[in-house]
Amino acid sequence: MHAVEKERTQRLSLGEERNMVTHLLVVNLAVFILVQFTHVIYQMENMPANQFGDSVLKNIQVQAYLPEFIRTPWTVISALFVHTRVIDIFSNMVWLWGFGTFFQQMAGHRRVLPVYVFGGLTGIAVYLAAMNLLPAFIAIRPGAAMAGAHASVMALAVAATIVAPKFRVLPTLMGGIPFWIISLVFFALTIGSHVSDRAELTHYAYLLGGALFGWLYATRLKKGKDIGEGFNKAVFGISHMFHPSDEKVYKQEQIPGTIHLKKDAPAFRKVSQVPEHRLNEILDKINSQGIDSLSPEEKDILLRASAEDGGC
């Protein structure tokens, strides 16, 4: 295997620190499997049906009733990764992969985690406010709880849409599909999935909080202000606490110029005139660091590839 191929294999591994979307997918799936395994153990031990909910779920989901929530404040973090239904984990992970990957390509890998975490936290805040202040929600509050990546995924969807709404995907299909259309389909499916069940209406407050943060983050980012930078510095400091001193220097990422894409900017596609391994390297670099990290030579390769592809 050539040296270039070896390097590329390492970048695509699950341990790649610059692929934050992969990390989030792995954490969510691992937590789901753990919760389901614990549920099976309870069933095998012939424990009462409600005991799993009382002893496990109440300690990892956000309780709607404020006095109960105060007794388990750590649930604001655990709830961001807890799913109890297969349909929830499946749909959330599919959309997380889609919107998260796109946002990571446009804005860089460091900006995915702040949107995911604070989008979910904002969703929880709005959910608790609605469940304890609005009469319509108070009426369905008894026994209610919230968990899942719904608000976080909504935040990423809104942020990605604001960053590049006219970006086209699947460019070989009639010139490509504007990204905002995909987002519109997601919004319609998400809203429609909670209409039939009255108890499910509480999800709208959760989703609204995520959408608000996604909008705030993306609009500030387009103006050159990254409101998640302080969070990234804190995470970097904790994760590098025991690293050598020369590895503890935090380097702030430049806000990529891709957030100012022209309305009809096409997606780059691979063409035969450009060496495949070279183009793959450049695309991997865009995925991990954003397009502004490219050297003039790499940008020229992409421009030539785009021009040649357009002439095919």
C-alpha positions as CSV (number, residue, x, y, z in Angstrom):
1,M,0.0,0.0,0.0
2,H,1.3,3.4,-0.9
3,A,2.1,6.0,1.8
4,V,-0.7,8.2,0.5
5,E,-3.2,5.4,0.9
6,K,-2.1,4.5,4.4
7,E,-2.5,8.1,5.5
8,R,-6.0,8.3,4.0
9,T,-7.1,5.1,5.7
10,Q,-6.1,6.6,9.1
11,R,-8.2,9.7,8.4
12,L,-11.3,7.7,7.7
13,S,-11.0,5.6,10.9
14,L,-13.7,5.9,13.6
15,G,-11.0,7.3,15.9
16,E,-10.5,10.4,13.7
17,E,-10.6,13.4,16.1
18,R,-11.7,15.7,13.3
19,N,-14.9,13.9,12.5
20,M,-17.1,15.0,15.3
21,V,-20.3,13.7,13.6
22,T,-18.9,10.2,13.8
23,H,-18.2,10.6,17.5
24,L,-21.7,11.8,18.1
25,L,-23.2,8.9,16.2
26,V,-21.1,6.4,18.1
27,V,-22.0,7.9,21.5
28,N,-25.7,7.9,20.7
29,L,-25.8,4.4,19.4
30,A,-23.7,3.1,22.4
31,V,-26.1,4.7,24.9
32,F,-29.1,3.3,23.1
33,I,-27.6,-0.2,23.2
34,L,-26.8,0.2,26.9
35,V,-30.3,1.3,27.8
36,Q,-31.9,-1.5,25.8
37,F,-29.5,-4.1,27.4
38,T,-30.4,-2.8,30.8
39,H,-34.1,-3.0,30.0
40,V,-33.7,-6.7,28.9
41,I,-31.9,-7.4,32.2
42,Y,-34.9,-6.0,34.1
43,Q,-37.2,-8.1,32.1
44,M,-35.1,-11.3,32.6
45,E,-35.2,-10.7,36.4
46,N,-39.0,-10.5,36.2
47,M,-39.1,-7.0,37.8
48,P,-42.3,-5.0,37.7
49,A,-42.8,-3.2,34.4
50,N,-42.6,0.3,35.9
51,Q,-39.4,-0.4,37.9
52,F,-37.2,0.2,34.9
53,G,-38.8,3.6,34.3
54,D,-38.6,4.6,38.0
55,S,-35.0,3.5,38.7
56,V,-33.4,4.0,35.3
57,L,-35.2,6.3,32.9
58,K,-36.1,8.9,35.6
59,N,-32.3,9.3,36.2
60,I,-31.4,9.8,32.5
61,Q,-34.4,11.7,31.1
62,V,-35.4,15.3,31.9
63,Q,-38.5,15.3,34.1
64,A,-41.1,17.8,33.1
65,Y,-42.1,18.7,36.6
66,L,-39.5,21.2,37.8
67,P,-39.2,20.0,41.5
68,E,-38.4,16.5,40.1
69,F,-36.0,17.8,37.5
70,I,-34.0,19.7,40.2
71,R,-33.4,16.4,42.0
72,T,-31.6,15.0,38.9
73,P,-29.8,18.0,37.3
74,W,-27.3,15.8,35.4
75,T,-30.1,14.7,33.1
76,V,-29.6,17.9,31.0
77,I,-26.5,16.1,29.6
78,S,-27.6,12.5,29.6
79,A,-30.9,13.3,28.0
80,L,-29.1,14.6,24.9
81,F,-28.0,11.1,24.0
82,V,-30.8,8.9,25.4
83,H,-33.3,7.2,23.0
84,T,-35.8,4.5,24.1
85,R,-37.5,3.8,20.7
86,V,-35.9,2.3,17.6
87,I,-37.7,4.8,15.3
88,D,-36.3,7.7,17.3
89,I,-32.7,6.6,17.3
90,F,-32.9,5.6,13.6
91,S,-34.4,8.9,12.3
92,N,-32.3,11.1,14.5
93,M,-29.0,9.4,13.5
94,V,-29.9,9.5,9.8
95,W,-30.6,13.3,10.0
96,L,-27.6,13.8,12.3
97,W,-25.4,12.2,9.8
98,G,-26.8,14.2,6.9
99,F,-27.1,17.7,8.4
100,G,-24.1,17.2,10.7
101,T,-21.8,16.2,7.9
102,F,-22.9,19.1,5.7
103,F,-22.4,21.6,8.5
104,Q,-19.0,20.1,9.3
105,Q,-17.9,20.5,5.7
106,M,-19.1,24.1,5.6
107,A,-18.0,25.3,9.0
108,G,-15.4,22.9,10.3
109,H,-15.5,20.0,12.7
110,R,-15.1,22.1,15.9
111,R,-18.4,23.8,15.4
112,V,-20.5,20.7,15.3
113,L,-20.3,19.8,19.1
114,P,-21.3,23.3,20.3
115,V,-24.4,23.4,18.1
116,Y,-25.3,19.8,19.2
117,V,-24.9,20.4,22.9
118,F,-26.2,24.0,23.2
119,G,-29.0,23.3,20.8
120,G,-30.1,20.4,23.0
121,L,-29.7,22.5,26.2
122,T,-31.8,25.3,24.8
123,G,-34.4,22.8,23.8
124,I,-34.5,21.5,27.4
125,A,-34.8,25.1,28.7
126,V,-37.7,25.9,26.4
127,Y,-39.4,22.5,27.2
128,L,-39.2,23.0,31.0
129,A,-40.5,26.6,30.7
130,A,-43.4,25.4,28.6
131,M,-44.3,22.4,30.8
132,N,-44.2,24.6,34.0
133,L,-45.7,27.9,32.8
134,L,-48.2,27.2,30.0
135,P,-51.6,25.8,31.0
136,A,-52.0,23.6,27.9
137,F,-48.7,21.9,28.7
138,I,-49.2,21.7,32.5
139,A,-52.4,19.7,31.8
140,I,-50.3,16.9,30.2
141,R,-47.3,17.2,32.5
142,P,-47.9,14.4,35.0
143,G,-45.4,11.7,34.3
144,A,-43.9,13.5,31.3
145,A,-40.2,13.4,30.5
146,M,-38.0,14.4,27.6
147,A,-34.9,12.8,26.0
148,G,-33.3,12.3,22.7
149,A,-31.2,14.2,20.1
150,H,-34.3,15.8,18.5
151,A,-33.4,19.4,19.5
152,S,-29.7,19.0,18.8
153,V,-30.5,17.6,15.3
154,M,-32.9,20.5,14.7
155,A,-30.2,23.0,15.7
156,L,-27.8,21.4,13.2
157,A,-30.5,21.4,10.5
158,V,-31.3,25.1,11.0
159,A,-27.6,26.1,11.2
160,A,-26.7,24.2,8.1
161,T,-29.6,25.7,6.2
162,I,-28.7,29.2,7.1
163,V,-25.1,28.7,6.3
164,A,-25.7,27.6,2.7
165,P,-29.4,27.4,1.8
166,K,-28.7,27.4,-2.0
167,F,-26.0,24.8,-1.9
168,R,-26.9,22.0,-4.3
169,V,-26.6,18.3,-3.6
170,L,-26.8,15.4,-6.1
171,P,-25.6,17.8,-8.9
172,T,-26.0,15.1,-11.5
173,L,-29.8,15.1,-10.9
174,M,-31.2,17.9,-13.1
175,G,-28.5,20.3,-11.9
176,G,-28.8,19.4,-8.2
177,I,-31.3,19.9,-5.4
178,P,-31.1,23.1,-3.3
179,F,-30.2,22.3,0.3
180,W,-33.2,24.3,1.6
181,I,-35.6,21.8,0.0
182,I,-34.0,18.9,1.9
183,S,-34.3,21.0,5.1
184,L,-38.0,21.7,4.3
185,V,-38.7,18.0,3.9
186,F,-37.0,17.4,7.3
187,F,-39.0,20.1,9.0
188,A,-42.3,18.8,7.6
189,L,-41.6,15.2,8.6
190,T,-40.4,16.2,12.1
191,I,-43.5,18.4,12.7
192,G,-45.9,15.9,11.2
193,S,-44.6,13.0,13.3
194,H,-45.8,14.6,16.5
195,V,-49.3,15.7,15.5
196,S,-51.3,12.5,16.0
197,D,-50.5,12.0,19.7
198,R,-51.5,14.8,22.2
199,A,-48.6,13.8,24.5
200,E,-46.2,14.1,21.6
201,L,-47.0,17.9,21.3
202,T,-44.5,18.5,24.1
203,H,-41.8,17.8,21.6
204,Y,-42.6,21.1,19.8
205,A,-41.2,23.1,22.7
206,Y,-38.1,20.9,22.7
207,L,-37.6,21.3,18.9
208,L,-38.3,25.1,19.1
209,G,-35.4,25.6,21.5
210,G,-33.1,23.7,19.2
211,A,-34.2,25.7,16.2
212,L,-33.7,29.0,18.1
213,F,-30.1,28.1,19.0
214,G,-29.3,26.9,15.5
215,W,-30.5,30.1,14.0
216,L,-28.6,32.2,16.6
217,Y,-25.3,30.3,16.1
218,A,-25.4,30.4,12.3
219,T,-26.4,34.0,12.0
220,R,-23.6,35.1,14.3
221,L,-21.2,32.8,12.5
222,K,-22.0,34.4,9.2
223,K,-21.1,37.8,10.8
224,G,-17.7,36.4,11.8
225,K,-18.5,35.6,15.5
226,D,-18.3,32.1,16.8
227,I,-20.3,32.0,20.0
228,G,-19.1,28.4,20.7
229,E,-15.4,29.3,20.8
230,G,-15.3,29.5,24.6
231,F,-16.9,26.0,24.9
232,N,-14.4,24.6,22.5
233,K,-11.5,26.0,24.5
234,A,-12.9,24.4,27.7
235,V,-13.3,21.0,26.0
236,F,-9.8,21.3,24.5
237,G,-8.3,22.1,27.9
238,I,-10.1,19.2,29.6
239,S,-9.2,16.7,26.9
240,H,-5.6,17.8,26.8
241,M,-5.1,18.1,30.5
242,F,-2.5,15.3,30.7
243,H,-0.9,15.9,27.3
244,P,2.6,17.3,26.9
245,S,2.9,21.1,27.2
246,D,3.6,21.6,23.5
247,E,0.2,19.9,22.7
248,K,-1.8,22.1,25.1
249,V,-1.8,25.2,22.9
250,Y,-5.3,25.9,21.6
251,K,-5.4,27.2,18.0
252,Q,-8.5,29.0,17.1
253,E,-10.0,28.0,13.7
254,Q,-10.6,30.7,11.2
255,I,-14.3,31.0,10.3
256,P,-14.4,29.5,6.8
257,G,-15.4,31.6,3.8
258,T,-17.9,28.9,2.7
259,I,-20.5,30.4,4.8
260,H,-20.7,33.2,2.3
261,L,-21.3,30.9,-0.7
262,K,-23.0,32.3,-3.7
263,K,-26.7,31.3,-4.0
264,D,-26.2,28.8,-6.8
265,A,-22.7,27.5,-5.9
266,P,-22.5,23.9,-7.2
267,A,-21.0,21.1,-5.2
268,F,-17.5,19.9,-6.3
269,R,-17.5,16.5,-7.9
270,K,-14.7,14.0,-8.9
271,V,-13.7,13.9,-12.5
272,S,-11.2,11.6,-14.3
273,Q,-8.8,14.4,-15.3
274,V,-7.8,14.9,-11.6
275,P,-5.9,12.1,-9.8
276,E,-8.5,10.4,-7.6
277,H,-6.3,10.0,-4.6
278,R,-5.3,13.7,-4.7
279,L,-9.0,14.9,-4.9
280,N,-10.0,12.5,-2.1
281,E,-7.3,14.0,0.1
282,I,-8.5,17.5,-0.6
283,L,-12.2,16.6,0.1
284,D,-11.2,14.9,3.4
285,K,-9.3,18.1,4.4
286,I,-12.4,20.2,3.6
287,N,-14.5,17.8,5.7
288,S,-12.2,18.1,8.7
289,Q,-11.0,21.7,8.6
290,G,-13.3,23.7,6.2
291,I,-12.5,24.9,2.7
292,D,-10.5,27.9,4.0
293,S,-7.8,25.6,5.2
294,L,-6.9,24.7,1.6
295,S,-3.7,26.0,0.0
296,P,-3.8,28.0,-3.2
297,E,-2.6,24.9,-5.1
298,E,-5.4,22.7,-3.6
299,K,-8.1,25.4,-4.4
300,D,-6.8,25.5,-8.0
301,I,-7.2,21.7,-8.3
302,L,-10.8,21.9,-7.1
303,L,-11.5,24.8,-9.5
304,R,-10.0,22.8,-12.4
305,A,-12.0,19.7,-11.4
306,S,-15.2,21.7,-11.3
307,A,-14.5,23.3,-14.6
308,E,-13.7,20.0,-16.3
309,D,-16.8,18.4,-14.8
310,G,-19.0,21.2,-16.1
311,G,-17.7,20.6,-19.6
312,C,-18.5,16.9,-19.5
